[in-house]
Amino acid sequence: MGLPLALLAAKKGHKTFLFDKSEKRCHELLLGKSNISTEINSDLQDELRGNNLTILSSIVSLKNRDAKLKIIVICVPTPLDANRIPDLSMVKEATATAVSLAFKDHW
């Protein structure tokens, strides 16, 4: 869900930062390759040629940019355990990261 949503935001003209902790995944995305679909790959390649999509693997890189963040969307997996209870650890970690970006000058 994260990549298609980021691509849609970029396509609509919004300056979009896609953050993924995995440097390998970011490298693949920067090459225009995703594991979702060929249609997504085509959209990704189109947006990479524009200037609305930035892909980063370092939160420090995102903090150092002079970007006024208006919206932060969190898209992370929420696997279920044997009792079908979601593991929210990735949601909590991503939320903490998002909060760290919400400095006074950005809102």
C-alpha positions as CSV (number, residue, x, y, z in Angstrom):
1,M,0.0,0.0,0.0
2,G,2.8,2.4,0.8
3,L,4.4,2.5,-2.7
4,P,1.2,2.9,-4.7
5,L,0.0,5.7,-2.3
6,A,3.4,7.5,-2.6
7,L,3.3,7.2,-6.4
8,L,-0.3,8.6,-6.5
9,A,0.7,11.6,-4.3
10,A,3.7,12.3,-6.5
11,K,1.7,12.0,-9.6
12,K,-0.9,14.5,-8.3
13,G,2.0,17.0,-7.8
14,H,2.7,16.6,-4.1
15,K,6.4,16.6,-3.0
16,T,6.6,13.0,-1.7
17,F,9.3,11.3,0.4
18,L,9.2,7.6,0.6
19,F,11.2,6.3,3.5
20,D,12.2,2.6,3.9
21,K,14.7,1.4,6.5
22,S,16.0,-1.2,4.0
23,E,18.8,0.3,1.8
24,K,18.5,-2.7,-0.5
25,R,14.8,-2.0,-1.0
26,C,15.4,1.7,-1.6
27,H,18.2,0.9,-4.1
28,E,15.7,-1.4,-6.0
29,L,13.1,1.3,-6.0
30,L,15.6,3.9,-7.3
31,L,16.3,1.5,-10.2
32,G,12.5,1.6,-10.9
33,K,11.9,-2.0,-9.7
34,S,9.3,-3.1,-7.2
35,N,7.9,-6.5,-6.4
36,I,4.3,-5.3,-6.8
37,S,3.5,-5.2,-10.5
38,T,4.8,-4.1,-13.9
39,E,2.2,-1.3,-13.8
40,I,3.6,0.0,-10.5
41,N,7.1,-0.3,-12.0
42,S,6.1,1.8,-14.9
43,D,4.5,4.5,-12.6
44,L,7.6,4.4,-10.4
45,Q,9.9,4.9,-13.4
46,D,7.8,7.9,-14.5
47,E,7.8,9.5,-11.1
48,L,11.6,9.0,-10.7
49,R,12.1,11.0,-13.8
50,G,10.1,13.9,-12.3
51,N,10.9,15.9,-9.2
52,N,8.1,15.0,-6.8
53,L,9.3,11.6,-5.5
54,T,12.3,11.2,-3.3
55,I,13.3,7.8,-1.9
56,L,15.3,7.6,1.3
57,S,16.6,4.9,3.6
58,S,17.9,7.3,6.3
59,I,15.6,9.2,8.6
60,V,18.5,11.7,9.1
61,S,18.4,12.4,5.4
62,L,14.7,13.2,5.7
63,K,15.2,15.4,8.8
64,N,17.9,17.4,7.0
65,R,15.8,18.3,4.1
66,D,14.1,21.6,4.0
67,A,10.6,20.1,3.4
68,K,7.5,21.3,5.0
69,L,5.8,18.0,5.9
70,K,2.0,18.4,5.8
71,I,1.0,14.8,5.8
72,I,2.7,11.7,7.1
73,V,1.3,8.3,6.0
74,I,2.4,5.2,7.8
75,C,2.3,2.0,5.8
76,V,3.9,-1.0,7.6
77,P,3.1,-4.7,7.9
78,T,1.1,-5.8,10.8
79,P,1.5,-9.6,10.9
80,L,-0.8,-11.7,13.0
81,D,0.3,-14.1,15.7
82,A,-1.2,-17.6,16.2
83,N,-4.2,-16.1,18.0
84,R,-4.8,-13.6,15.1
85,I,-3.6,-10.7,17.3
86,P,-1.7,-8.1,15.2
87,D,1.9,-7.4,16.1
88,L,1.9,-3.6,16.3
89,S,5.6,-3.2,17.0
90,M,6.3,-1.9,13.5
91,V,3.4,0.6,13.8
92,K,4.7,1.8,17.1
93,E,8.3,2.2,15.7
94,A,7.0,4.0,12.5
95,T,4.8,6.3,14.7
96,A,7.8,7.2,16.9
97,T,9.8,8.1,13.7
98,A,6.9,10.2,12.4
99,V,6.7,12.1,15.7
100,S,10.4,12.8,15.5
101,L,9.8,14.5,12.2
102,A,7.0,16.8,13.5
103,F,9.1,19.7,14.6
104,K,7.5,23.0,15.2
105,D,8.6,24.6,11.9
106,H,7.0,21.8,9.9
107,W,3.4,22.1,11.0
